[in-house]
């Protein structure tokens, strides 16, 4: 027993080391990767802001490029490679160029130069989810024509155009040239009435937009994939017709992410610029960012600001660096920021030990010829304290003989499938993959190459205790139960979903909403599993991440749902559509009002983890009231954040001054949620909101208030009465501390909400009161 005790202590030490390493890895993944190594000829790509040409809007593309060339000493490198990488028209006034440090100094000395920054590289962040979100032809799908006529621009790794999800069966023709300006110019790339545009951006060149990664294909089909019969992953999750959230929407693809270089900012700017030129309706960007970057330093924030000024709605992911707080990417109030939630579906793979105890896990690979009654001996490569061995890294398992055994592996570094492949090569019969504590209850249905089960974190200690206390007589079997529904609590916030508060936006509640982002079944460019068929065409896979949630909200999840709302309300501004999504989200998972839980612990999720709650596409189509914002509001907000004139100008994309502008704090911005900061010296605050009636012409609303703990809320009016469409009404909200200032320390957050209820419409404003 003494030896077993030492083993358990050793395991706990390994746990601490793994936790520290994974947290460091998690933090680093959100940060943009700067290439510190100079390229050929000592050059590096820089993004240069310059003053707008006095005739900017009148210049054609060639003339604008010539203007940008005037800032460069010559047009080519010694290798004849063009020095100018991109000339930007919409996202910023400037260009990207390959320069040495000395040449950069020369550019800085030219009249009209404003700002330069290094080209940074960002990371990439189903059959069931439309049904789970209650999308049918009788509600949101029916009233929106399934997104018909809308164009979703997807910035990602490209697309597999020949996948059945992108057939144009029953699709309307692409919009007329008066609306749609894009094209498919790459030779041999087969566009149709589903994929109506495709272009790749790679350091100034334009390679094939075809997807060799899988991420972009998965995201695009989640957003707007057409209906496909018999979609499944290795026989799992068969069900209704598979489709995206807006199956009748068109797709325009912008490939900007590549395996080795990730997603360079210069390419992101160019793709957004092209999407604006092409006149897409929605831009879906499942790409992380730098949660420490100001808005004027972040390509997605700046590009999205340019997009909304052209009526385009930007939908972005929160990031995959949860459950750590303050890790959220893309917190600007002009983007719809989406976190990831779970569904009630599990691809069930149960582990049973020799003592009869069972644990529920998941795996997409569930072979029909597996003998679930046979118990195999357990082995744990990390039993001697080697972290890499505990993670079943290939270099370690190469020295192990696991024949006739089920191997226990720690889930490390997001390489679950690689661990399974290493275990298979070492002869293992099966694998038990133990979640790290930071993943909590969030498990994944990977397409493993051997029988496996991904077990949640709460079970890991019990499983390892069983192994250490019973070796060499520790045995286990795997029982595969296929696709199961009805798991509770559901939805929950996925443990990996990045959390606020943002360090850069003044406290605005982000993410805005949640959408399904765990084990999402969608199109994949190749066959998966232990014996992939290279000729297969009906290829799908499960993927997880806020990347998967983002297209849910923007096409039929968020990109998708935005497309549905936009197709029904063509005259609404981007801010009003974001408002409709936020104020109709649902913050509870039961009819009794139990708040959405965090998958980390099954405790109630914080408001900066779940935002307003789970998207509700049916309600979003008819929100009743909307909150609006103008460009002047955003300027006042940026000035209120302390940005100087130049920084505001960079963010807005045109020369702007804070002189004479009404400064707005984040809480004063007419956003659909409210975040208030209290300090020991400031324990009350008044904010105002203005709503526009988009429901029935004559409709009255009454206020229902859920006060944050320790805070009293008063309204200037508790009733809103409307007698016509588009009528606006304003009201004040007064917050006051009604108890002693909390002694728990700084950054305590209490939540509440104001619900305007008419009997037909429910309009919810989430509230966060933060004590600092």
DALINJO-V599330 format. One record per residue. N is the residue number from 1. RES is the residue in one letter. SS is DSSP state (a for helix, b for strand, c for the rest). PHI is phi in whole degrees, -180 to 180 (999 if undefined). OMEGA is omega as a letter, one per 40 degrees, with the letter a starting at -180 (NA if undefined). Layout:
N/RES/SS/PHI/OMEGA, N/RES/SS/PHI/OMEGA
This chain:
1/X/c/999/i, 2/X/a/-62/i, 3/X/a/-63/i, 4/X/a/-62/a, 5/X/a/-63/i, 6/X/a/-62/i, 7/X/a/-64/i, 8/X/a/-66/i, 9/X/a/-62/i, 10/X/a/-61/i, 11/X/a/-60/a, 12/X/a/-65/i, 13/X/a/-64/i, 14/X/a/-61/i, 15/X/a/-57/a, 16/X/a/-64/i, 17/X/a/-63/i, 18/X/a/-64/a, 19/X/a/-61/i, 20/X/a/-62/a, 21/X/a/-66/a, 22/X/a/-70/i, 23/X/a/-64/i, 24/X/a/-63/i, 25/X/a/-63/a, 26/X/a/-61/i, 27/X/a/-63/a, 28/X/a/-70/a, 29/X/a/-69/a, 30/X/a/-77/a, 31/X/c/-69/i, 32/X/c/-64/a, 33/X/b/-92/i, 34/X/b/-95/i, 35/X/c/-81/a, 36/X/c/-82/a, 37/X/c/-93/a, 38/X/c/-67/a, 39/X/c/-77/i, 40/X/a/-57/i, 41/X/a/64/i, 42/X/a/71/a, 43/X/c/-100/i, 44/X/b/-144/i, 45/X/b/-79/i, 46/X/b/-121/i, 47/X/b/-102/a, 48/X/b/-113/i, 49/X/b/-93/i, 50/X/b/-132/i, 51/X/c/-63/i, 52/X/c/-64/i, 53/X/c/-61/a, 54/X/c/-61/i, 55/X/c/-116/a, 56/X/a/-49/a, 57/X/a/-71/a, 58/X/a/-96/a, 59/X/c/-74/i, 60/X/c/-79/a, 61/X/a/-60/i, 62/X/a/-65/i, 63/X/a/-65/i, 64/X/a/-64/i, 65/X/a/-65/i, 66/X/a/-63/i, 67/X/a/-61/i, 68/X/a/-70/i, 69/X/a/-62/a, 70/X/c/-67/i, 71/X/c/-86/a, 72/X/c/-107/a, 73/X/c/-71/i, 74/X/c/-153/a, 75/X/c/-94/a, 76/X/b/-136/i, 77/X/c/-81/i, 78/X/c/-59/a, 79/X/c/-85/a, 80/X/c/71/i, 81/X/c/-73/a, 82/X/b/-61/i, 83/X/c/-78/i, 84/X/b/-79/a, 85/X/b/-89/i, 86/X/b/-143/i, 87/X/b/-113/a, 88/X/b/-98/i, 89/X/c/-109/a, 90/X/c/-102/a, 91/X/c/-71/i, 92/X/c/-163/i, 93/X/c/-94/a, 94/X/b/167/a, 95/X/b/-156/i, 96/X/b/-116/a, 97/X/b/-146/i, 98/X/b/-89/a, 99/X/b/-139/i, 100/X/c/-82/i, 101/X/a/-61/i, 102/X/a/-66/i, 103/X/a/-67/i, 104/X/a/-62/i, 105/X/a/-64/i, 106/X/a/-66/i, 107/X/a/-60/a, 108/X/a/-63/a, 109/X/a/-82/a, 110/X/c/-74/i, 111/X/c/-60/i, 112/X/c/99/i, 113/X/b/-68/i, 114/X/b/-122/a, 115/X/b/-163/i, 116/X/b/-137/i, 117/X/b/-143/i, 118/X/b/-66/i, 119/X/c/-72/a, 120/X/b/-97/a, 121/X/b/-124/a, 122/X/b/-93/i, 123/X/c/-93/i, 124/X/b/-73/i, 125/X/c/-70/NA, 126/X/c/999/i, 127/X/c/-65/a, 128/X/c/-110/a, 129/X/a/-63/i, 130/X/a/-58/i, 131/X/a/-67/a, 132/X/a/-61/i, 133/X/c/-89/i, 134/X/c/64/i, 135/X/c/-90/i, 136/X/c/-138/i, 137/X/c/-70/a, 138/X/c/-93/a, 139/X/c/-125/a, 140/X/a/-62/i, 141/X/a/-63/a, 142/X/a/-66/a, 143/X/a/-78/a, 144/X/a/-109/a, 145/X/a/57/i, 146/X/a/58/i, 147/X/a/84/a, 148/X/c/-57/i, 149/X/c/90/a, 150/X/c/-86/a, 151/X/b/-117/i, 152/X/b/-104/i, 153/X/b/-89/a, 154/X/b/-114/i, 155/X/b/-96/a, 156/X/b/-166/a, 157/X/c/-96/a, 158/X/c/99/a, 159/X/b/-156/i, 160/X/c/-93/a, 161/X/c/-69/a, 162/X/c/-89/i, 163/X/c/-67/a, 164/X/a/-56/i, 165/X/a/-64/a, 166/X/a/-112/i, 167/X/c/-67/a, 168/X/c/-104/i, 169/X/c/-58/i, 170/X/c/65/i, 171/X/c/-75/i, 172/X/c/-70/i, 173/X/c/-65/i, 174/X/c/-62/a, 175/X/c/-58/a, 176/X/c/-66/a, 177/X/c/-64/i, 178/X/c/-67/i, 179/X/c/-105/a, 180/X/c/-101/a, 181/X/c/-112/a, 182/X/c/-86/a, 183/X/c/-163/i, 184/X/b/-115/a, 185/X/c/-96/a, 186/X/c/-77/a, 187/X/c/-61/i, 188/X/c/85/i, 189/X/c/-88/a, 190/X/c/-86/i, 191/X/c/-81/i, 192/X/c/-155/a, 193/X/c/-83/i, 194/X/c/-92/i, 195/X/b/-93/a, 196/X/b/-106/i, 197/X/b/-154/i, 198/X/b/-160/i, 199/X/b/-156/i, 200/X/b/-108/a, 201/X/c/-126/a, 202/X/b/-148/i, 203/X/c/59/i, 204/X/c/95/i, 205/X/b/-99/a, 206/X/c/-133/i, 207/X/c/-74/a, 208/X/c/-67/i, 209/X/c/-79/a, 210/X/b/-67/a, 211/X/c/-92/i, 212/X/c/-109/a, 213/X/c/-99/a, 214/X/c/115/a, 215/X/a/-60/a, 216/X/a/-65/i, 217/X/a/-63/a, 218/X/a/-63/a, 219/X/a/-64/a, 220/X/a/-63/a, 221/X/a/-74/i, 222/X/a/-64/a, 223/X/a/-75/a, 224/X/a/-147/i, 225/X/c/-62/i, 226/X/c/-75/a, 227/X/c/-71/i, 228/X/b/-134/i, 229/X/c/-81/i, 230/X/c/60/i, 231/X/c/-68/i, 232/X/c/-165/i, 233/X/b/-120/a, 234/X/c/53/i, 235/X/c/87/a, 236/X/b/-93/i, 237/X/c/66/i, 238/X/c/-66/i, 239/X/c/-174/i, 240/X/c/-67/i, 241/X/c/-55/i, 242/X/b/-79/i, 243/X/c/-160/i, 244/X/c/-81/a, 245/X/c/-75/i, 246/X/c/-125/a, 247/X/c/-65/i, 248/X/c/-100/i, 249/X/c/-80/i, 250/X/b/-85/i, 251/X/b/-121/i, 252/X/b/-123/a, 253/X/b/-104/i, 254/X/b/-128/a, 255/X/b/-82/a, 256/X/c/-133/a, 257/X/c/-120/a, 258/X/b/-138/a, 259/X/c/-55/a, 260/X/c/-87/a, 261/X/c/-103/a, 262/X/b/61/a, 263/X/b/-128/a, 264/X/b/-64/a, 265/X/a/-62/a, 266/X/a/-59/i, 267/X/a/-72/i, 268/X/a/-62/i, 269/X/a/-58/a, 270/X/a/-64/a, 271/X/a/-69/i, 272/X/a/-65/i, 273/X/a/-58/i, 274/X/a/-66/i, 275/X/a/-62/i, 276/X/a/-67/i, 277/X/a/-60/a, 278/X/a/-71/i, 279/X/c/73/i, 280/X/c/-70/i, 281/X/c/-98/a, 282/X/b/-139/i, 283/X/b/-117/i, 284/X/b/-105/a, 285/X/b/-128/i, 286/X/c/-91/a, 287/X/b/-133/a, 288/X/c/-78/i, 289/X/c/-152/a, 290/X/c/-104/a, 291/X/c/-73/i, 292/X/c/-101/a, 293/X/c/-85/i, 294/X/c/-71/a, 295/X/a/-62/a, 296/X/a/-77/i, 297/X/a/-95/a, 298/X/c/-106/a, 299/X/a/-63/a, 300/X/a/-73/i, 301/X/a/-66/a, 302/X/a/-68/i, 303/X/a/-63/i, 304/X/a/-69/i, 305/X/a/-63/i, 306/X/a/-63/a, 307/X/a/-64/a, 308/X/a/-67/i, 309/X/c/-70/i, 310/X/c/-109/i, 311/X/c/77/a, 312/X/c/-95/a, 313/X/b/-95/i, 314/X/b/-92/i, 315/X/b/-120/a, 316/X/b/-133/i, 317/X/b/-92/i, 318/X/c/-73/a, 319/X/c/113/a, 320/X/c/-118/a, 321/X/c/-110/i, 322/X/c/-73/e, 323/X/c/-88/a, 324/X/c/-70/i, 325/X/c/-76/i, 326/X/c/73/a, 327/X/c/-107/a, 328/X/c/-70/i, 329/X/c/-97/i, 330/X/c/62/a, 331/X/c/-108/a, 332/X/c/-66/a, 333/X/c/-72/i, 334/X/c/-95/i, 335/X/c/-119/i, 336/X/b/-94/a, 337/X/b/-101/a, 338/X/b/-118/i, 339/X/b/-96/a, 340/X/b/-103/i, 341/X/b/-126/i, 342/X/c/-92/i, 343/X/c/-111/a, 344/X/c/-93/i, 345/X/c/-100/i, 346/X/b/-131/i, 347/X/b/-96/a, 348/X/b/-74/i, 349/X/b/-135/a, 350/X/b/-100/i, 351/X/b/-99/i, 352/X/b/-120/a, 353/X/b/-96/a, 354/X/c/-61/i, 355/X/c/-88/i, 356/X/c/92/i, 357/X/c/-73/a, 358/X/b/-125/a, 359/X/b/-139/a, 360/X/b/-83/i, 361/X/b/-134/a, 362/X/b/-140/i, 363/X/c/-167/i, 364/X/c/-78/a, 365/X/c/-88/a, 366/X/c/-134/a, 367/X/c/-63/a, 368/X/c/-74/a, 369/X/c/-94/a, 370/X/c/-77/i, 371/X/c/-88/a, 372/X/c/-78/a, 373/X/c/-87/a, 374/X/c/-87/i, 375/X/c/-102/a, 376/X/b/-99/i, 377/X/b/-67/i, 378/X/b/-91/i, 379/X/b/-138/i, 380/X/b/-128/a, 381/X/a/-61/a, 382/X/a/-88/a, 383/X/a/-66/a, 384/X/a/-98/i, 385/X/c/100/i, 386/X/c/-83/a, 387/X/a/-63/a, 388/X/a/-62/i, 389/X/a/-68/i, 390/X/a/-64/i, 391/X/c/-88/i, 392/X/c/54/i, 393/X/c/-67/a, 394/X/a/-54/a, 395/X/a/-64/i, 396/X/a/-86/a, 397/X/a/-70/i, 398/X/c/-60/a, 399/X/c/-98/a, 400/X/c/-107/i, 401/X/c/-109/a, 402/X/c/-107/a, 403/X/b/-62/i, 404/X/c/77/a, 405/X/b/-133/i, 406/X/b/-100/a, 407/X/b/-97/i, 408/X/b/-97/a, 409/X/b/-127/i, 410/X/b/-81/i, 411/X/c/-76/a, 412/X/c/-135/i, 413/X/c/61/i, 414/X/c/67/a, 415/X/c/-114/a, 416/X/a/-58/a, 417/X/a/-69/i, 418/X/a/-66/i, 419/X/a/-64/i, 420/X/a/-63/i, 421/X/a/-66/i, 422/X/a/-66/i, 423/X/a/-65/i, 424/X/a/-63/a, 425/X/a/-67/i, 426/X/c/-83/i, 427/X/c/95/a, 428/X/b/-62/i, 429/X/c/-80/a, 430/X/b/-163/a, 431/X/b/-142/i, 432/X/b/-109/a, 433/X/b/-103/a, 434/X/b/-93/i, 435/X/c/-60/i, 436/X/c/-75/a, 437/X/a/-52/a, 438/X/a/-73/i, 439/X/a/-98/i, 440/X/c/50/a, 441/X/c/-91/a, 442/X/c/-80/i, 443/X/c/-113/a, 444/X/c/-124/i, 445/X/c/-101/a, 446/X/c/-79/i, 447/X/c/-87/a, 448/X/c/-67/i, 449/X/c/-99/i, 450/X/c/-144/i, 451/X/b/-56/a, 452/X/b/-153/i, 453/X/b/-152/i, 454/X/b/-90/a, 455/X/b/-99/a, 456/X/c/-72/a, 457/X/a/-62/a, 458/X/a/-58/a, 459/X/a/-90/a, 460/X/a/-62/a, 461/X/a/-67/i, 462/X/a/-65/i, 463/X/a/-67/a, 464/X/a/-70/i, 465/X/a/-62/i, 466/X/a/-60/a, 467/X/a/-63/a, 468/X/a/-65/a, 469/X/a/-81/a, 470/X/a/-122/a, 471/X/c/-63/e, 472/X/c/-90/a, 473/X/c/-106/i, 474/X/c/-94/a, 475/X/b/-132/i, 476/X/b/-155/i, 477/X/b/-130/i, 478/X/b/-117/i, 479/X/b/-119/a, 480/X/b/-98/a, 481/X/b/-119/i, 482/X/b/70/a, 483/X/b/-88/a, 484/X/b/-124/a, 485/X/c/-123/i, 486/X/c/92/a, 487/X/c/-73/a, 488/X/c/-128/e, 489/X/c/-73/i, 490/X/c/-160/e, 491/X/c/-78/i, 492/X/b/-127/i, 493/X/b/-78/i, 494/X/c/-58/a, 495/X/c/-58/a, 496/X/c/-81/a, 497/X/c/-66/a, 498/X/c/-65/a, 499/X/c/-120/i, 500/X/c/-86/e, 501/X/c/-70/i, 502/X/c/-72/i, 503/X/c/-83/a, 504/X/c/-118/a, 505/X/c/-108/i, 506/X/c/81/i, 507/X/c/108/i, 508/X/c/-53/a, 509/X/c/-69/i, 510/X/c/-140/e, 511/X/c/-66/i, 512/X/c/-73/a, 513/X/b/-147/i, 514/X/b/-110/i, 515/X/b/-147/a, 516/X/b/-53/a, 517/X/c/-145/a, 518/X/c/-122/i, 519/X/c/53/i, 520/X/b/-86/i, 521/X/b/-87/i, 522/X/b/-159/a, 523/X/b/-60/i, 524/X/c/-139/a, 525/X/c/-75/a, 526/X/c/-149/i, 527/X/c/-71/a, 528/X/c/-125/i, 529/X/c/100/a, 530/X/c/-72/a, 531/X/c/-133/a, 532/X/c/-65/i, 533/X/c/-94/a, 534/X/c/-66/a, 535/X/c/-99/a, 536/X/c/-65/i, 537/X/c/-114/a, 538/X/c/-87/a, 539/X/c/-112/i, 540/X/b/-131/i, 541/X/b/-154/i, 542/X/b/-91/i, 543/X/b/-136/i, 544/X/c/-130/i, 545/X/c/145/i, 546/X/a/-66/i, 547/X/a/-59/a, 548/X/a/-73/i, 549/X/a/-72/a, 550/X/a/-58/i, 551/X/a/-65/i, 552/X/a/-62/a, 553/X/a/-79/a, 554/X/a/-97/i, 555/X/c/-133/i, 556/X/c/-109/i, 557/X/b/-96/i, 558/X/a/-90/i, 559/X/a/-60/a, 560/X/a/-68/a, 561/X/a/-67/i, 562/X/a/-59/i, 563/X/a/-63/i, 564/X/a/-65/i, 565/X/a/-65/a, 566/X/a/-64/a, 567/X/a/-67/i, 568/X/a/-88/a, 569/X/c/-129/a, 570/X/c/-65/a, 571/X/c/-87/a, 572/X/c/-75/i, 573/X/c/-78/i, 574/X/a/-54/a, 575/X/a/-63/a, 576/X/a/-70/i, 577/X/a/-70/i, 578/X/a/-59/i, 579/X/a/-59/a, 580/X/a/-61/i, 581/X/a/-68/a, 582/X/a/-72/a, 583/X/a/-74/i, 584/X/c/-105/i, 585/X/c/-67/a, 586/X/b/-114/a, 587/X/c/-95/a, 588/X/b/-124/a, 589/X/c/-115/i, 590/X/c/-130/i, 591/X/c/-68/i, 592/X/c/-80/i, 593/X/c/94/i, 594/X/c/-65/a, 595/X/b/-68/i, 596/X/c/-56/a, 597/X/b/-92/i, 598/X/b/-94/a, 599/X/c/-67/i, 600/X/c/-65/a, 601/X/c/-140/a, 602/X/c/67/i, 603/X/c/-84/a, 604/X/b/-57/a, 605/X/c/-73/i, 606/X/c/-72/a, 607/X/a/-67/i, 608/X/a/-87/i, 609/X/a/-104/a, 610/X/a/-110/a, 611/X/c/59/a, 612/X/c/-76/i, 613/X/c/121/a, 614/X/b/-76/i, 615/X/c/-60/i, 616/X/c/-130/a, 617/X/a/-61/a, 618/X/a/-64/i, 619/X/a/-69/a, 620/X/a/-63/i, 621/X/c/-66/a, 622/X/c/-140/a, 623/X/c/-79/a, 624/X/c/87/i, 625/X/b/-129/i, 626/X/b/-135/i, 627/X/b/-97/a, 628/X/c/-114/i, 629/X/c/-140/i, 630/X/c/-117/i, 631/X/a/-60/i, 632/X/a/-63/i, 633/X/a/-62/a, 634/X/a/-65/i, 635/X/a/-64/i, 636/X/a/-60/i, 637/X/a/-67/i, 638/X/a/-65/i, 639/X/a/-63/i, 640/X/a/-65/i, 641/X/c/-74/a, 642/X/c/99/i, 643/X/c/-69/i, 644/X/c/-83/a, 645/X/a/-59/a, 646/X/a/-67/a, 647/X/a/-67/i, 648/X/a/-65/a, 649/X/a/-62/i, 650/X/a/-59/a, 651/X/a/-68/a, 652/X/a/-77/i, 653/X/c/95/i, 654/X/c/-155/a, 655/X/c/-60/a, 656/X/c/-141/i, 657/X/c/-128/i, 658/X/c/-84/a, 659/X/c/-65/i, 660/X/c/79/a, 661/X/c/-88/i, 662/X/c/-77/a, 663/X/c/-70/i, 664/X/c/-124/i, 665/X/c/-78/i, 666/X/c/-58/a, 667/X/c/-72/a, 668/X/c/-83/i, 669/X/c/-64/a, 670/X/c/-77/a, 671/X/c/-88/a, 672/X/c/-73/i, 673/X/c/-122/a, 674/X/b/-130/i, 675/X/b/-123/a, 676/X/b/-120/i, 677/X/b/-106/i, 678/X/b/-111/i, 679/X/c/-125/i, 680/X/c/-64/a, 681/X/c/-99/i, 682/X/c/-123/a, 683/X/c/-121/i, 684/X/b/-152/a, 685/X/b/-162/i, 686/X/b/-120/i, 687/X/b/-128/i, 688/X/b/-125/i, 689/X/b/-140/i, 690/X/b/-127/i, 691/X/b/-118/i, 692/X/b/-115/a, 693/X/b/-79/i, 694/X/c/-123/i, 695/X/c/-97/i, 696/X/c/-80/a, 697/X/c/-60/i, 698/X/c/-113/a, 699/X/b/-156/i, 700/X/b/-113/a, 701/X/b/-121/i, 702/X/b/-117/a, 703/X/b/-91/i, 704/X/b/-118/a, 705/X/b/-115/i, 706/X/b/-109/a, 707/X/c/-82/i, 708/X/c/-61/a, 709/X/c/-57/i, 710/X/c/84/a, 711/X/b/-128/i, 712/X/b/-102/i, 713/X/b/-119/i, 714/X/b/-118/i, 715/X/b/-114/i, 716/X/c/-70/i, 717/X/c/-150/i, 718/X/c/-108/i, 719/X/b/-138/i, 720/X/b/-120/a, 721/X/b/-119/a, 722/X/b/-120/a, 723/X/c/-121/i, 724/X/c/-157/i, 725/X/c/-69/i, 726/X/c/66/i, 727/X/c/-68/i, 728/X/b/-110/i, 729/X/b/-135/i, 730/X/b/-115/i, 731/X/b/-155/i, 732/X/b/-105/i, 733/X/b/-123/a, 734/X/b/-108/i, 735/X/b/-110/i, 736/X/b/-145/i, 737/X/b/-69/a, 738/X/c/-113/i, 739/X/c/-150/i, 740/X/c/-66/i, 741/X/c/-61/a, 742/X/c/-56/a, 743/X/c/-97/a, 744/X/c/-71/a, 745/X/c/111/a, 746/X/c/-80/i, 747/X/c/63/i, 748/X/b/-78/a, 749/X/b/-127/i, 750/X/b/-114/a, 751/X/b/-115/i, 752/X/b/-160/i, 753/X/b/-167/i, 754/X/b/-115/i, 755/X/b/-115/i, 756/X/b/-94/a, 757/X/b/-122/a, 758/X/c/-111/a, 759/X/c/98/i, 760/X/c/-116/a, 761/X/c/-114/i, 762/X/b/-124/a, 763/X/b/-117/a, 764/X/b/-109/i, 765/X/b/-110/i, 766/X/b/-68/a, 767/X/b/-130/i, 768/X/b/-126/i, 769/X/b/-112/a, 770/X/b/-109/i, 771/X/b/-99/a, 772/X/c/-120/NA
